[in-house]
Amino acid sequence: MDSMIVLMAQHMTVTAIAEMIDEHDTRIWRVLEHYVTEARSNEDFSKVKSVGVDETSRAKGHKYVSVFIDLDKSKVVHVCEGKDASTIESFKTDLEQHKGSSENINNFCCDMSPAFISGIENSFPNASITFDKFHVMKLINEAIDKVRREEQSHNALLKKTRYVWLKNPENLTISQNERFRSLKDLRLKTLKAYNIKLALRDFWNYKNPLSAEGYLKRWYFWATHSRLKPVIDCAKTIKQHWNGITNYIKTKIDNGILEGTNSLIQAAKDSARGFRSTKNFIITIYLRTGKLKFNLPT
């Protein structure tokens, strides 16, 4: 029975399993906790060198957990409650309890959270920080949206065009493409901000660090002289995190793998009708994304 519960829980909700086997869900959670804990006790993190970290909420408006992933193996290696600097220390402790070493961590990928940055600098002195390119592009997208909302207050043509500007050109639908073509020759502030975004997107394709830094400096000059306050603010934020952004050209690491893992986490969360506790949420994350080796009865 235990084997069946663990195997089913990797694809089904605990509520569905409880109904199927006519068992109370508290017993199912006890079974899952036992096998997840046992499997994690046998983990070996001695070869973990590149780590991505991001936070996700247990439910809308509820507590957060921080998820750490081995970027080389696309495997969640640690989950803990919170999203402050203490989560980095929690990961370090767990890493060392599983034959890992903080000195072996060469690269950390994260967003621009001051808590994550200070935690990494204090606990992993040998690690180079690379700021996740998806979070950087999110910043410029937020800036575009602010420009659009301000401009549409006196230009009705921009109403209902939010996703025209937030999507990449190749991802536009047919109707969105038609809408964009109808606007692209107008002297719009939003279009100007959009073109600055596309230019920033090109930065990530550089392979030579010196060329990439020169390009980003030219981009920064253009953005800060755009006379678009949200874009200028975004550029200044990038300037404040310059080294971690330009590090991408050397490390080529990002949290794309973690974003995919988050999709699995969100799917589990959305289908579970609540986990009753953060502990159960963490168990589910390990169960579905930890690539654990279970010693199940046969």
DOVEX-429843 format. One record per residue: x negated, y negated, z of N, C-alpha, C, O, CB in turn; residue in one letter. Coordinates in steps of 0.1 Angstrom, whole numbers, plus 2048, in hexadecimal, padded with zeros to 3 digits. Glycine has a CB too. Layout:
XYZXYZXYZXYZXYZA/...
***
This chain:
7F880C8008008008007F77F38007FA7EA7F980980080CM/7ED7F48087E47E88097DE7E57FB7DD7D97F77D97EA813D/7D97EF7F47D37ED7E77DD7E67DE7DA7DD7D67CF7FA7E1S/7EA7EB7DE7F47E67D57F77D77D87F87CF7CF8017EE7D6M/7F77D47E57F97C67E97EE7BC7E47F17B27DF7FA7C57F9I/7E27C17E67D67B87E27D77B67D37D47AB7CE7C97BE7E6V/7D97C17CB7D97C07BD7E47B87B87E37B07AE7DA7CE7B7L/7F07BA7BD7FC7B27B97FA7A37BC7FE79A7B58097B77BFM/7F47A07C87F37927CD7EA78A7C47EA77E7C57EE7927DBA/7E27907BC7D97897B37E17837A77DC77B79F7CE7927AEQ/7ED7887A57F678379A80477F79E80B7797967F678E78FH/8087837AA8167817AE8167797BB80C7787C281D78E7B0M/8217737BE82376B7CB8257757D682A7807D482E7617CAT/8217717E282477A7EE83377C7F08377867F481D7737FAV/83A7717ED8497727EF84E77E7E68577867EA8507657EBT/84A77E7D984E7887D084A7967D48527A07D38497857C2A/83E7977D98397A47DE8417A97EA8457B47EB82A7A37E2I/84479F7F384C7A37FF8597A87FB85E7B280184D797808A/8607A27F286D7A77ED86C7B47E68757BD7E887379D7E3E/8617B67DF8607C37D785E7CF7E08637D97DE8547C17CDM/8557CD7EB8527D87F385A7D88008587E18098437D97F6I/8637CF80286B7CD80E8637CD81A8657D48248757D980ED/85A7C381A8517C18258507B28298527AA8208437C6822E/84F7AF83584E7A083984179A8348377A183484F79F849H/84278E83083678882982B78683381F78582F83A77A823D/82D78584082278384A81978F84A80D78E84C828781858T/81F79B8488167A784780E7A783B8027AB83B81F7B4848R/8147A283080C7A18238017988247F679B82081679D818I/80378C82B7F878282D7ED7888357E17858337FD776833W/7F179083F7E67978487DE7A08407D27A18417ED79E854R/7E47A88377DD7B182E7D37AA8257C87AD8247E77BA826V/7D879F81F7D07978167C479181D7B97908187D878D80FL/7C778B8297BC7858317B278F8347A678C8337C277E83DE/7B679B8387AC7A583C7A37A98307967A98327B37B2840H/7A87AB8247A07AF8197987A481378D7A680E7A97B680EY/79D79881379678C80E78A78A81777F78781379F78080DV/78C78A82578278882E77779382D76B79082D78778883DT/77B79F82C7727AA82A7697A981D75D7AB81E7797B882AE/7707A58127697A480675F7988067547998017737A27FAA/76378D80C75A78280D74E78481774377F815762775813R/75078D82074579082973979782272E797827749799835S/73C79D8177327A480F72C79C8037247A07FB7387B1809N/73078F80372C7867F871D7837F97187828047347797F7E/7167817EE70877E7EE7067717E57087717D96FF78A7E8D/7037667EC7027597E56F37557E36F07497E270974E7EDF/6EA75F7E46DC75C7E36D87567D66CD74F7D56D47687E6S/6DF7587CC6DC7537BE6E47477BA6E37427AF6DD75E7B4K/6EC7417C36F47367C06EB7297BF6E47267C87007337CAV/6EB7227B36E37177B26EA70A7AD6E76FF7B16D871A7A7K/6F570C7A56FD7017A070B7027A671270C7A46FD700791S/7106F77AC71D6F87B37256EC7AF7216E17AD71B6F77C2V/7326EF7AC73C6E47AA7466E47B67496EE7BB7446E779DG/74A6D87B97546D67C475E6CC7C075C6C27BA74C6D27D1V/76B6D07C47766C77C27806C97CC7806D47D377C6C97B3D/78A6C07CE7946C27D87A16C57D17A46C07C67956B67E2E/7AA6CC7D87B86CE7D37C16CE7DF7BD6D27EA7B86DB7CBT/7CD6CA7DC7D76C97E77DF6D67E87E26DD7DF7E16BD7E5S/7E26DA7F57EA6E67F77F86E47F27FE6ED7ED7EB6E9806R/7FE6D87F380B6D57EE80B6C57ED8036BF7F38166DA7F7A/8156C07E68156B27E48166AB7F18206AD7F98216AE7DBK/80D6A27F480D69A8008086A280C80869D81781A696803G/8036AE80A7FE6B68157EF6B68167E86AE80F8036C4813H/7EA6BE81E7DB6BF8217D46C48157D96CB80C7D86C882DK/7C76BF8147BE6C38097B56CE80D7B26D08197B66B7804Y/7B06D68037A56DF80579B6DC7FA79E6D77EF7AA6EE803V/78E6DE7FE7836DD7F477F6EA7EF77D6F47F77776D57FBS/77D6EB7E277A6F87DB76C6F77D67696ED7CE7846FB7D0V/7637007D97557017D475470C7CB7587177CE74B7027E0F/74D70A7BF74C7157B573E7167B173770C7AF7557117A9I/73A7237AF72D7267A972E72379A73572B7937287357ACD/72871979572A71578772471F77D729720772724707784L/71A72678171473077971D73D77771D74376D70673477ED/72574078172D74C78173C74978074475277F72A75478DK/73F73C77F74E73877F75673F78A76074478775473C771S/75073E7967567457A175773C7AD74E7367B174E7527A4K/76373C7B37657357C075D73C7CB75F7477CD7747337C4V/7557347D274C73A7DC7507357EA74C73B7F473E7377DAV/75772A7EB75B7247F876771B7F77687137ED74F71D7FFH/77071C80077C71380177D70F81077C71881978971A7FCV/77F7038127816FE82078B6F282078D6EC8167746FA827C/7916F082C79B6E682D7946D882E7896D78337A36E883AE/79A6CE8287956C082878F6BC81B78D6C581278C6BF833G/78B6B081A7846AB80E7796A081277669780A78E6A5804K/7746A181E76A69882375C69E82375A6A981E76E693831D/75269782974569C8287436A983073A6B082D73B69182EA/74C6AB83A74A6B884274D6C48397486CF83D7546B784DS/7546C382E7566CE8257496D381F7476DF81D7606CB81AT/7406CA81C7336CD81772B6D58217246DF81E72B6C0812I/72B6D182D7246D883872A6E683A7236EF83D7256D0845E/7386E783973E6F483A7396FD82F73770983274E6F2839S/7386F882373370081872470581B7217108187336F880AF/71C6FC82070E6FF82370E70B82D70671482B7076F3828K/71670A83771671484271A72183C71472C83E72071084DT/72572183372A72D82D72073382471E73F82373772B826D/71972B81C70F72F81270473781A70074181570972380BL/6FF7318256F473782C6F87448346F074C8376EE72D836E/70574583670A75183D70B75D83370D76883671874F843Q/70A75982670B76381B6FE7648136FE765807717760812H/6F376381A6E57658146E175980B6D775A8046E577280DK/6E974F80A6E57438026DC7398096DA73B8156F273C7FDG/6D77308026CF7258086D27188036D37167F66C0729807S/6D370E80B6D67008076CA6FB7FE6CC6F37F56D86F7812S/6BE7008006B36FC7F86B37017EA6AC6FC7E16A67007FFE/6BB70C7E86BC7127DA6C570A7D16C570C7C56C07207DBN/6CE7017D76D86FA7CF6D16EF7C86CC6E57CE6E36F57D8I/6D06F07BA6CA6E67B26D36DB7AD6CF6D07AC6C36ED7A6N/6E06DF7AB6E96D67A56F76D77AC6FC6E17AF6EB6D9796N/6FC6CB7AE70A6CA7B37126C17A970D6B77A570A6C37C1F/71E6C67A67276BE79D7336BA7A57396C37AB72B6C6790C/7376AD7A67426A97AE74869C7A874269779E73E6A77BCC/7536977AE75868A7AA7506807B17466837B87676897ACD/7546737B174C6687B77506667C574E65B7CA74E65C7AFM/75666F7CC75A66E7DA74E66B7E27456737E376167B7DFS/74E6607EA74365C7F37416677FD73566A80174664F7FAP/74B66E80174A67980B74268580573968A80C75867E810A/7456897F973E6937F372F68F7F17266977F37446977E5F/72D6837EC71F67E7E971767F7F570C6847F57206707E3I/71C67980071467880D71268681270768981871B66F817S/71C68F81271A69C8177106A480F7086AB8157286A3816G/7106A38027066AA7FA6F86A57FC6EE6AD7FE7096A87EBI/6F66987FD6E96928006E469680D6D769880F6EA6827FFE/6EC6988176E869B8256E56AA8266DC6AE82D6F269782FN/6ED6B381F6EC6C18226E46C88176E06D48196FA6C7822S/6E36C280B6DD6C98006D26C07FA6D46BA7EF6E76CE7F5F/6C76BD8006BD6B37FC6B76B67EF6B16AD7E86B36B2807P/6B76C37EA6B06C77DE6BA6C67D26B66C87C66AB6D57DFN/6C76C37D56D16C37CA6D26B67C36D26AB7C96DE6C77D0A/6D26B77B66D56AB7AD6E46AA7AB6EB6B47A86CE6AC7A0S/6EA69E7AD6F869D7AC6FC69879D6F668F7986FE6927B6I/7056A079770A69C78A71969978C7216A17917086A777FT/71D68C78872B68978A73368F77E72F68E77372D67A78AF/73E69578274669C77874B69376D7526897707526A377FD/74969776174C68E75575C68C75476068274F747693748K/76369675977269575877768A76178168375E7786A375BF/77068976D77467E77677067177177766777376E681784H/76567076B76066476576A65F75A76E65375A75266575FV/76E66875177866574778566174D78D65A74777967073CM/78866875879566475F79565676379F64F76279766D76BK/78965176778864376B78B63976079362F76277A640771L/78663C75478863374979663474479C62B73F77E63673DI/79C6407457AA6427417B363A74A7BD6347467AE651741N/7B063A7577B86327617B762375D7C061B75F7B363476FE/7AB61F7597A96117557B160D7497B760374879A60E752A/7B161673F7B96147337C86127377CF60A7327B8620729I/7CD61B7407DB61B7437DE60E74A7E96087487DE62774CD/7D56087527D85FC7597D85F074E7E15E874F7CC5F9763K/7D05F17457D05E773A7DD5E87327E35DD72F7C45E8730V/7E15F472F7EE5F67277FA5F172F8025EA7297EF605724R/7FA5F473C8065F07448075E17458125DB7458065F6752R/7FC5DB7467FC5CC7478005C67398075BC7397EE5C774BE/7FB5CC72E7FD5C672180C5C971D8125C07167F45CC717E/8115D472081F5D871C8295CF7228355CE71D8215E671EQ/8265C872D82F5BF7338335B472A83E5AD72C82A5BA741S/82B5B172082E5A671782D5AB70882C5A36FF82659A719H/82C5B870782B5BE6F98325CB6F982D5D66FD81C5C06F5N/83F5CB6F58485D76F58435E26EC8475EE6EE8565D36F1A/83A5E06E38345EA6DA82D5F56E282B6006DD82B5E46CFL/8285F16EE8205FA6F68286036FF82360C7058165F36FEL/8356016FF83D60970883E61870383E61A6F784B604709K/83D62170C83D62F70983163470183363D6F984A633702K/82662D70381A6316FB80F6367058036387018156266F3T/81263971180863C71B7FF6477167F264671780F640728R/8046527127FC65E70E7F565C7017EC6646FE80566A70EY/7F96536F97F26506ED7E464B6F07DA64F6E97F96456E5V/7E26446FB7D563F6FF7CD6487087C16477097D7631705W/7D56507107CE6597197C86667137BF66B7187D765C725L/7CF66A7097CA6767027BE6736F97BC6686F47D667C6FAK/7B667E6F67AC67C6EC7B367D6DE7BD6836DC7A16886EDN/7AD6766D47B36766C77B76836C17C26846BB7AA66F6BDP/7AF68D6C37B269A6BD7BD6A26C47C26AC6BF7A56A36BDE/7C169D6D07CC6A36D77DA69C6D67E46A16DC7C86A46E6N/7DA6926CE7E768B6CC7F16936C47ED69B6BB7E567D6C5L/7FD6926C88086996C080A6916B38056866B281569A6C8T/8126976AA81569069D81B6826A081767869A81E698694I/8256826A982C6756AB82366B6B282365F6B08396786B4S/81A6706BC8116676C28076626B98036566BA80A66F6CEQ/80366A6AF7F96656A57FF65A69C7F96506997F567169CN/80C65C69981365269181464569981363A69382165768DE/8176466A681863A6AE80B6336AF80A6276AF81D63E6BCR/80063B6B07F36356B17EF62E6A47EA6226A57E86406B4F/7F26346997EF62D68C7F762068A7F26176847F3637680R/80361F69080B61368F8056086988095FC696819616693S/7FC60C6A17F76026AB7E85FE6A97E35F46AE7F96076B9L/7E16076A17D36066A17CD5FA69A7C15F669C7CD61269AK/7D55F36927D05E768B7D55DA6927D25CF68D7D55E767DD/7DB5DB69D7E05D06A57D55CB6AF7CC5D46B37ED5D36ADL/7D45BF6B27CA5BA6BC7CF5BC6CA7D35B36D17C75AB6B9R/7CE5C96CE7D35CC6DB7C75CE6E57BD5D46E27DB5D96DAL/7C95C96F17C05CB6FC7BF5DA6FF7B45DF7027C35C3709K/7CA5E16FE7CA5EF7017C25F76F77BB6006FB7D95F5701T/7C35F36EB7BB5F96E07AC5F76E37A36006E07BF5F46D2L/7A85EB6E779A5E86EA7955F16F578A5F76F57995D96EEK/79D5F370079A5FB70B79960A70679061170B7A45FA716A/7A160E6FD7A161C6F879461E6F078F6296F17AD61E6EFY/7906156E87846166E17776176EA76E61E6E778260B6D7N/7786106F576D6116FF76D61F70576262470876F60670AI/77962470777963270C77363C70276B64470678863670FK/77763B6F67716446EC7626436EB75B64D6E97776416DEL/75D6376ED74E6356ED74863C6F973D6426F874B6266EDA/74F63B70474964271074A65170E74165871375163E71DL/7546567077556647057496696FD7446756FF7626686FDR/7446616F47386656EC72B6676F472266E6F073665B6E1D/72B6606FF71F66170871C67070B71067470C721659714F/72667870E72468571371D68F70971969970C73168B718W/71D68A6FC7186936F27096916F07026996E971F6906E5N/7036886F76F46856F56EC6916FC6F16977066F06786FCY/6E16946F66D869E6FB6CB6997016C569E70A6D56A86F0K/6C768D6FC6BB6877006BE67D70C6C66737096B36806F5N/6B967F7186BC6767236B96677206C165F7246B467A72FP/6AE66471A6AB6567176B465070E6B964471069C655712L/6B86577036C16526F96CF6507006D66466FD6C365B6EDS/6D365A7086E065970F6E164D7186EB6467196E2666717A/6D664A7206D663F7296D66327216DD6297266C9640732E/6CF6317166D062570E6DE6237096E36177086C6626702G/6E462E7046F262C6FF6FC62870A70461F7086F763A6FAY/6FA62D71670362A72170161B72670A61472A70163372DL/6F46167256F26087286F95FF71E6FF5F57226E3605728K/6F96037117005FB70770F5FB7097165F17086FD6006F9R/71460770D72260971072660071C7305F971C726618713W/71D6007267205F87327215E972F72A5E27347155FB73DY/7185E47267185D67227255D371B72C5C971E70C5D3719F/7295DC7127365DA70B7425DA71474A5D17147385E5700W/7425E371D74E5E572774F5D97307595D473374D5F272FA/7435D47357435C973F7465BC7387485B273F7365C9747T/7455BB72B7475AF7247555B071C7575A871373C5AB71AH/75D5B97207695BC7197745B271D77E5B071676E5CA71BS/7735AB72877D5A272D78A5AA7317945A4733781597723R/7885B77347935BF73878F5C47477875CC7487965CB72FL/7965BE7517915C075E7915CF7627875D376879A5B9768K/79B5D775F79B5E576378F5EC75C7895F57637A85EC75FP/78C5E97507805EF7497735EB75076A5F37527805EB73AV/7725DE7537665D875A7645DF7677595E376B7685C975CI/76F5E176F76E5E877C76A5F677A7615FB78277C5E8783D/76F5FD77076B60B76D75C60B76A75461476F773611761C/75760276174960275E7405FF76A73560576B7475F7753A/7445F777373C5F477F73C60078873260378E7425E8787K/74760878874761579073D61E78A73562579175561B790T/73C61F77D73362877672462377971C62B77B735627767I/72261677971561177C71161578A70561878D71560177BK/71A6157947176197A17136287A370D62C7AC7236167AAQ/71862F79971563E79970D64278D70E64D78872264679AH/7046397896FD63B77C6F564877C6F664F7726F362F77BW/6ED64A7866E46567866EB6637856E866C77D6DB656792N/6F666478C6FE67078C70567377F70867E77B708670797G/70866877870F66976B70566D76070767675871665C767I/6F96667606EF6697566E86767586E367C74F6E465E756T/6EA67C7656E46897676EB69475F6E569E75C6E668C776N/6F769175A6FE69B7526F669E7456F66AA74170C69574EY/6EF6957406E76987346DD6A27366D96AA72D6E168B72EI/6D76A27436CD6AC7466D36BA74B6CF6C47476C46A7752K/6DE6B97536E36C57596EE6CC7516EF6D87516E96C2767T/6F66C47497016C874170B6D07497116DA7446FB6D1736K/70C6CD7567166D375E7226CA7617206BE7627106D876CI/72E6D076173A6C87657436D276C7416DE76D7416C2758D/74F6CC7717586D47787636D976F76E6DC77475E6CC783N/7606DB76276A6E175976F6EE75E77B6F275D7656E174BG/7656F676276870476877170277477B70A77575B70C76BI/76E6F977C7766F77887846F278578E6F578C76F6ED792L/7856E977A7926E577679B6F17717A76F17747916DA76AE/7946FA76A79C7067667A070E7727AB71477379370F75DG/79770F77C79A7167897A67107907AF71679578E717792T/7A57027907B06FB7967BE6FE78F7C86FD7967AE6EC795N/7BE7007827CA70477C7D07117817DC7127837C870676CS/7C771B7847CB72778A7D17247997DB72A79D7C073178BL/7CA71B7A07CE7187AD7DC7117AD7E47157B57C370F7B4I/7DD7087A47EA7017A37F570A79F8017097A47E96F5799Q/7F27147967FD71D79280172679E80D7297A07F8726787A/7F772A7A67FA7327B280272A7BC80C72F7C27ED7377B9A/7FE71D7BD8057147C78147127C381D7127CB7FE7077C8K/81570F7B682370C7B182C7187B18387167B38227077A2D/8277247B183072F7B18327357BE83973F7C082A73A7A7S/82B7307C882C7367D58367317DF8387377EA81E7357DCA/83D7267DB8477207E484171D7F284871E7FC8537297E6R/8347187F282E7157FF82672080582B72C80483870F808G/81B71E80B81372881181472982080E73182680472680DF/81D72082681F71F83481371A83B81471384682272D839R/80771D8367FB71883D7F07168337EF71C8287F6722848S/7E670D8377DB70B82E7D271882D7CC71B8237D2700833T/7D27208387CA72C8387CF73682D7C773C8267CC733846K/7DC73782C7E27408217DF73B8137DC74280A7F1741823N/7DF72D8127DB7278057CD72B8027CA72E7F67DD718805F/7C472A80B7B672D8097B473C8067AC73F7FD7AD729816I/7BB74580D7BB7538097BE7557FB7B875D7F47C475B813I/7C974F7F67CD7507E87C374B7DE7C17527D47DA7497E6T/7BC7407E27B273B7D97A67457D77A27487CC7AC72E7DEI/7A274B7E27977557E279C7617DA7957677D27937597F0Y/7A87657DD7AE7717D67AE7707C77AC77A7C07BC7747DCL/7B27647C27B47637B47A875D7AC7A775F7A07C075A7B2R/79F7567B37947507AC7867537B277C74E7AC7967417ADT/78675B7BC77975E7C377176A7BC76676D7C077B7617D1G/7787717B377177D7AD76C7867B776078B7B67667787A3K/7747897C176F7917CD7707A07C97787A47C177878E7D9L/7677A87CF7677B67CE76D7BC7DA7677BC7E57587BB7CBK/7797C17D87807C77E477E7D67E677D7DD7DC78F7C57E2F/77C7D97F277A7E87F67887ED7FA78B7EE8057707E9802N/7907F07EF79E7F47F279F8037F479880B7EE7A67F07E6L/7A88077FC7AB8167FE7B181C7F27B88157EA7B481880AP/7AD8287EF7B282F7E37BC83A7E67C18417DE7A68357DBT/
***
